[in-house]
Amino acid sequence: MLAICLAMVEPEEHDAFTNFFYRYHKLVLFKALEITQNRETAEDVAQEMFLYAAKNFEKFKTGTEREIRYYLMICTQSRAIDALRKGQTAPEAADEETAAHAAVDDAERIVLRQDTLTRLLRYIDELDERYRAPLKLWMDGVPYSEIAQMLNITKDNTYKRTQRGYALLRERMVQEDAM
């Protein structure tokens, strides 16, 4: 995959893109796998994401670490959801009826996952800033030490705020589901 991407990047940018690729490949793959629940599809999504990054490397070079991670996560999520919609992860069926049931089940799972994700993102945006900022960064795969530096707080405080934000989200989800 890297060789294909490097062919799309200017020769003087090869080292920079190689570093970019190795820095973010696991993060992108993890996000794609989290959504698609299928290793092969996740790898396809990651490849598509890095091909896009190679074509538009100028955009990625100028952003901050936080902006790059956020943009990669949003783009990967979008591509993974598109892959699910296209049915790339639909199981092979022995007959048409089984395939139809599998397609309905997949569609329902996608809708439920998207609804849950939408609710979760709305709840995160409603959190107090001291919990929202570290939680969003943590969800984007940023390590606690980097979050602490970005927010100018201790690593221990970062962990506590992230866990408290997560607990508040969980409480809110449970309360709403109980209604």
C-alpha positions as CSV (number, residue, x, y, z in Angstrom):
1,M,0.0,0.0,0.0
2,L,2.8,2.4,0.9
3,A,4.5,2.0,-2.5
4,I,1.3,2.9,-4.3
5,C,0.9,6.0,-2.2
6,L,4.5,7.0,-2.6
7,A,4.0,6.9,-6.4
8,M,1.4,9.7,-5.9
9,V,3.6,11.9,-3.8
10,E,6.4,14.2,-5.1
11,P,9.8,12.5,-4.8
12,E,11.0,15.1,-2.2
13,E,8.0,14.3,0.0
14,H,8.6,10.5,0.1
15,D,10.3,10.6,3.5
16,A,7.6,12.9,5.0
17,F,4.8,10.7,3.7
18,T,6.5,7.5,4.8
19,N,6.7,8.9,8.3
20,F,3.1,10.1,8.1
21,F,2.0,6.6,6.9
22,Y,3.8,4.7,9.7
23,R,2.6,7.2,12.3
24,Y,-1.1,7.0,11.5
25,H,-1.6,3.6,9.8
26,K,-2.5,1.6,12.9
27,L,-4.8,4.4,14.1
28,V,-6.7,4.5,10.7
29,L,-6.9,0.7,10.5
30,F,-8.1,0.4,14.1
31,K,-10.9,3.0,13.4
32,A,-11.9,1.3,10.2
33,L,-12.0,-2.2,11.9
34,E,-14.0,-0.8,14.8
35,I,-16.7,0.3,12.4
36,T,-16.7,-2.4,9.8
37,Q,-16.0,-5.4,12.1
38,N,-14.2,-7.0,9.1
39,R,-10.4,-7.1,8.8
40,E,-10.4,-7.2,5.0
41,T,-12.9,-4.3,4.6
42,A,-11.0,-2.3,7.2
43,E,-7.8,-2.8,5.2
44,D,-9.6,-1.6,2.1
45,V,-10.8,1.5,3.9
46,A,-7.3,2.2,5.2
47,Q,-5.9,1.9,1.7
48,E,-8.5,4.2,0.4
49,M,-7.8,6.7,3.2
50,F,-4.1,6.7,2.5
51,L,-4.5,7.0,-1.2
52,Y,-6.6,10.1,-0.5
53,A,-4.0,11.4,1.9
54,A,-1.3,10.9,-0.8
55,K,-3.3,12.8,-3.3
56,N,-3.9,15.6,-0.8
57,F,-0.7,15.5,1.2
58,E,-0.4,19.3,1.3
59,K,-3.5,19.5,3.5
60,F,-2.0,17.0,5.9
61,K,1.4,18.6,6.1
62,T,0.1,22.0,7.2
63,G,-2.2,20.8,10.0
64,T,-1.4,20.4,13.7
65,E,-1.2,16.9,15.2
66,R,-4.6,17.3,16.7
67,E,-6.2,18.5,13.4
68,I,-4.5,15.7,11.4
69,R,-5.8,13.0,13.8
70,Y,-9.3,14.4,13.9
71,Y,-9.4,14.8,10.1
72,L,-8.1,11.2,9.6
73,M,-10.7,9.8,12.0
74,I,-13.6,11.6,10.4
75,C,-12.5,10.6,6.9
76,T,-11.9,7.0,8.0
77,Q,-15.3,6.8,9.7
78,S,-17.0,8.2,6.6
79,R,-15.3,5.7,4.3
80,A,-16.0,2.8,6.7
81,I,-19.7,3.7,6.9
82,D,-19.8,4.0,3.1
83,A,-18.2,0.5,2.8
84,L,-20.9,-0.9,5.1
85,R,-23.6,0.8,3.0
86,K,-22.1,-0.7,-0.1
87,G,-22.4,-4.1,1.5
88,Q,-18.7,-4.9,1.4
89,T,-19.0,-6.8,4.7
90,A,-22.2,-8.7,3.9
91,P,-21.6,-12.4,4.6
92,E,-21.7,-14.8,1.7
93,A,-25.0,-16.5,1.6
94,A,-25.9,-20.0,0.4
95,D,-29.2,-18.8,-1.1
96,E,-31.0,-15.6,-2.0
97,E,-33.3,-15.8,1.1
98,T,-30.4,-16.0,3.5
99,A,-28.7,-13.2,1.6
100,A,-31.8,-11.0,1.9
101,H,-32.0,-11.6,5.7
102,A,-28.3,-10.9,6.1
103,A,-28.7,-7.6,4.2
104,V,-31.7,-6.6,6.4
105,D,-29.7,-7.5,9.5
106,D,-26.7,-5.5,8.3
107,A,-28.9,-2.5,7.4
108,E,-30.5,-2.6,10.9
109,R,-27.1,-2.9,12.6
110,I,-25.8,0.1,10.6
111,V,-28.8,2.2,11.4
112,L,-28.6,1.3,15.1
113,R,-24.8,1.9,15.2
114,Q,-25.2,5.2,13.4
115,D,-28.0,6.3,15.7
116,T,-26.0,5.4,18.8
117,L,-23.0,7.2,17.4
118,T,-25.1,10.3,16.6
119,R,-26.5,10.3,20.2
120,L,-23.0,9.8,21.7
121,L,-21.5,12.6,19.7
122,R,-24.4,14.9,20.7
123,Y,-23.9,14.0,24.4
124,I,-20.1,14.6,24.1
125,D,-20.7,18.0,22.7
126,E,-23.0,18.7,25.7
127,L,-20.3,17.8,28.3
128,D,-18.5,20.4,30.3
129,E,-15.4,21.5,28.4
130,R,-13.0,20.1,31.0
131,Y,-14.4,16.6,30.2
132,R,-15.2,17.1,26.6
133,A,-11.8,18.1,25.3
134,P,-9.8,15.2,26.8
135,L,-12.5,12.7,26.0
136,K,-12.7,13.7,22.3
137,L,-8.9,13.5,22.0
138,W,-8.8,10.2,23.7
139,M,-11.5,8.8,21.4
140,D,-9.4,10.0,18.5
141,G,-6.6,7.8,19.7
142,V,-4.4,10.5,21.2
143,P,-2.3,9.1,24.1
144,Y,-2.9,10.6,27.5
145,S,0.6,12.1,27.6
146,E,-0.1,14.1,24.4
147,I,-3.5,15.1,25.6
148,A,-1.9,16.4,28.8
149,Q,0.5,18.5,26.8
150,M,-2.1,19.9,24.5
151,L,-4.4,20.9,27.4
152,N,-1.6,21.9,29.7
153,I,-2.7,19.6,32.5
154,T,-1.1,16.6,34.2
155,K,-1.3,13.1,32.7
156,D,-3.0,11.9,35.8
157,N,-5.6,14.7,35.5
158,T,-6.1,13.9,31.9
159,Y,-6.9,10.3,32.8
160,K,-9.3,11.3,35.5
161,R,-11.2,13.8,33.3
162,T,-11.4,11.3,30.5
163,Q,-12.8,8.6,32.8
164,R,-15.2,11.0,34.4
165,G,-16.4,12.2,31.0
166,Y,-16.9,8.6,29.9
167,A,-18.8,7.8,33.1
168,L,-21.1,10.8,32.5
169,L,-21.7,9.7,28.9
170,R,-22.5,6.1,30.1
171,E,-25.0,7.5,32.7
172,R,-26.7,9.6,30.1
173,M,-27.0,6.8,27.7
174,V,-28.4,4.4,30.3
175,Q,-30.9,7.1,31.6
176,E,-32.2,7.8,28.1
177,D,-32.4,4.1,27.2
178,A,-34.4,3.5,30.4
179,M,-37.0,6.1,29.4
